[in-house]
Amino acid sequence: MKVLIVENDPAMATLLYEMLTSSNFGEPVVAESAEAAFRMLRLDDPTGPTGEPELIFMDIQLGGIDGIEACARIKSDQRYADVPVIMVTSASPTDNLEMAFLAGAVDYITKPPNYRELLARARSAIRLKQELDRRRAMGETAKALRERIAELEESLGAHGAVDPVTRFPVRGALRKVACRHFDAEPSAATSSARHAVAIVRVDAFANYEMFHREASADALLARVASALTDVNARAGDLLVRSGRDSFALLMPNVREDVARQTAERLRLAVFELTIPHEYSPVDSVVTASVGVAESGAHGNGHHATVIAGAEHAVARAVDGGGNRIELTAELIHPRPDTVVGRP
């Protein structure tokens, strides 16, 4: 399936079909309703094969579910997030077009369609998708290379290395210091100690990096690092660069409420930078998700377990929509107010 036409007017569907087939767009597939399109795209089976089209023509005025709602549903499926949707509307565009663009449409044509205009808009939309696919492939290759470099650095024992972008210690320092605090035998002076780790992940950083030059992405991370440093006021805490899009804060001997409050301040520090992020599904500015895990009473809990708990917590925060805090339930008994969204 290369082109999907969603049109309940048989005459218009036939016209679009003939225009596209006469211009080497293959053989378009026609759906007479939004519901039929959903079935063709297998929206009810997110793990199944996609049958992904390169382009969708969507009539705004459909029986049952209208074209705007249908576009929004299709674009909310990650498999079709980058598939361009061109709306087909009457000769007098209305405010519906603004709603269509908000739903994810990239362009529109009016009825009856002009042959040359239709082809130009179709080719432009397909070129846009191909460019997005190319950038994503390049981004995945670069990400794999960075991850391999990080593995090599850690395997070489680069515990004291400093990240050149943020001037923070690298991840190896987190494990080294956490091991000293978490895994040591508790003394009388530290018998009631708890230790916590907060992981701060910049939401939709891959999108930001894809559409900006690497230098701009590094500048963003440097500003985030500076904001996090301003939050980190306790002596003995350690901030590190823990990943391409993430930071970690080790908080030895900390009360549970202080760890939670610090996590919220970290989240707000990133949000209040108000750095524009037009490609984020979370907000119009750069945001961050924060995951927190804590050792048990008396400092019990292997350092690797607590760090892993914080990483799982931040993953849940990202999956929950981003710009929020999650605590690891296995190590901390969260209160109802511990999951925080946008202020």
KAPECOR-V854687 format. One record per residue. N is the residue number from 1. SS is DSSP state (a for helix, b for strand, c for the rest). OMEGA is omega in degrees with one decimal (none if undefined). Layout:
n: <N N>
ss: <SS SS>
omega: <OMEGA OMEGA>
//
This chain:
n: <1 2 3 4 5 6 7 8 9 10 11 12 13 14 15 16 17 18 19 20 21 22 23 24 25 26 27 28 29 30 31 32 33 34 35 36 37 38 39 40 41 42 43 44 45 46 47 48 49 50 51 52 53 54 55 56 57 58 59 60 61 62 63 64 65 66 67 68 69 70 71 72 73 74 75 76 77 78 79 80 81 82 83 84 85 86 87 88 89 90 91 92 93 94 95 96 97 98 99 100 101 102 103 104 105 106 107 108 109 110 111 112 113 114 115 116 117 118 119 120 121 122 123 124 125 126 127 128 129 130 131 132 133 134 135 136 137 138 139 140 141 142 143 144 145 146 147 148 149 150 151 152 153 154 155 156 157 158 159 160 161 162 163 164 165 166 167 168 169 170 171 172 173 174 175 176 177 178 179 180 181 182 183 184 185 186 187 188 189 190 191 192 193 194 195 196 197 198 199 200 201 202 203 204 205 206 207 208 209 210 211 212 213 214 215 216 217 218 219 220 221 222 223 224 225 226 227 228 229 230 231 232 233 234 235 236 237 238 239 240 241 242 243 244 245 246 247 248 249 250 251 252 253 254 255 256 257 258 259 260 261 262 263 264 265 266 267 268 269 270 271 272 273 274 275 276 277 278 279 280 281 282 283 284 285 286 287 288 289 290 291 292 293 294 295 296 297 298 299 300 301 302 303 304 305 306 307 308 309 310 311 312 313 314 315 316 317 318 319 320 321 322 323 324 325 326 327 328 329 330 331 332 333 334 335 336 337 338 339 340 341 342 343>
ss: <c c b b b b c c c a a a a a a a a a a a a c c c c c c c b b b c c a a a a a a a a c c c c c c c c c c c c c b b b b b c c c c c c c a a a a a a a a a a c a a a c c c b b b b b b c c c c c c a a a a a a a a c c c b b b b c c c c a a a a a a a a a a a a a a a a a a a a a a a a a a a a a a a a a a a a a a a a a c c c c c c b c c c c c c b b a a a a a a a a a a a a c c c c c a a a c c c c c b b b b b b b c c a a a a a a a c c a a a a a a a a a a a a a a a a a a c c c c c c b b b b b b c c b b b b b b c c c c a a a a a a a a a a a a a a a a c c c c b c c c c c c c c b c c b b b b b b b c c a a a c c c a a a a a a a a a a a a a a a a a c c c c c b b b c c c c c c c c c c c c c c c c>
omega: <179.1 178.8 176.3 176.3 177.4 -171.4 -178.8 174.8 -176.2 -178.7 179.1 178.0 179.1 179.6 178.4 179.8 -176.5 177.9 -176.9 -179.6 179.7 -178.2 173.4 173.5 -178.8 179.5 -178.3 174.8 -177.1 172.5 -175.1 -179.8 176.3 -179.0 177.9 177.4 179.1 179.6 179.3 -179.0 178.8 179.2 179.3 -179.5 -174.0 -179.9 -176.3 176.8 -170.7 -169.2 -167.7 173.4 173.9 -173.8 177.2 168.1 -173.3 175.2 178.4 -176.4 177.3 172.1 -177.3 177.5 -177.7 -174.1 -179.4 178.4 179.1 178.1 -179.0 180.0 -179.3 -177.1 177.9 175.0 -173.9 -179.4 -175.5 -175.2 -176.7 178.1 -177.8 176.7 175.8 -179.3 176.3 -172.8 -179.5 -176.9 179.9 -179.1 -179.8 178.6 178.0 -179.1 177.5 177.8 179.2 178.5 176.5 179.1 176.3 177.8 -178.7 -176.4 176.9 170.3 -179.8 176.9 -10.0 -174.5 171.6 -172.7 -177.0 179.6 179.7 -178.4 -179.3 -178.9 178.8 -179.1 178.3 -179.7 -179.8 176.6 177.6 179.6 179.4 177.8 176.5 178.3 -179.3 -179.3 179.1 179.4 177.6 179.3 179.5 177.3 179.3 179.8 179.3 179.4 179.2 179.9 179.3 178.2 179.4 178.2 -179.8 178.8 -178.4 -179.9 178.1 176.5 -177.5 -177.1 -177.2 -176.6 179.8 178.1 -175.5 -177.5 -173.6 -174.6 174.4 169.2 178.7 -170.2 -178.7 178.8 178.7 -178.4 -177.8 -179.2 178.7 178.4 -179.1 -177.9 -169.5 -169.3 179.7 175.8 -179.3 176.4 178.8 -177.4 -176.2 -173.4 179.2 -174.1 166.9 177.8 -177.5 174.1 173.8 175.2 179.5 -179.0 178.1 -178.1 174.2 -179.9 179.6 176.9 179.3 -177.8 -178.0 -173.1 175.6 175.9 -176.7 179.9 178.9 178.4 177.3 178.2 175.9 -178.8 178.6 178.6 177.1 179.5 179.3 179.3 179.1 177.9 179.2 178.7 -172.7 -173.4 -174.8 174.0 179.0 175.4 -177.4 173.7 179.0 170.1 -172.9 179.8 -178.8 -176.7 -172.5 177.9 177.9 176.9 175.2 -178.1 178.2 172.5 -174.2 174.5 -177.8 -177.8 178.7 178.3 -179.8 179.9 178.8 178.3 178.6 178.5 176.9 179.6 -178.9 -178.5 178.9 -179.0 -174.7 171.1 -179.7 175.5 -178.3 177.4 -174.5 -178.0 179.9 174.3 -175.6 -175.5 178.5 176.2 178.8 178.4 179.0 171.2 -176.2 173.7 -176.4 171.9 -174.0 172.5 177.4 176.8 -179.3 176.8 -179.2 179.2 -179.6 -174.9 -179.6 178.9 -178.4 177.9 177.8 177.8 178.7 179.2 176.5 -179.9 -179.3 175.9 177.7 178.8 177.7 -179.9 -180.0 177.2 178.7 -179.2 -177.8 180.0 171.6 174.3 179.8 -173.8 -176.5 -174.5 -178.6 174.4 -173.7 174.4 -177.3 -175.9 -173.5 174.9 -169.9 177.9 -178.8 -179.8 none>
//
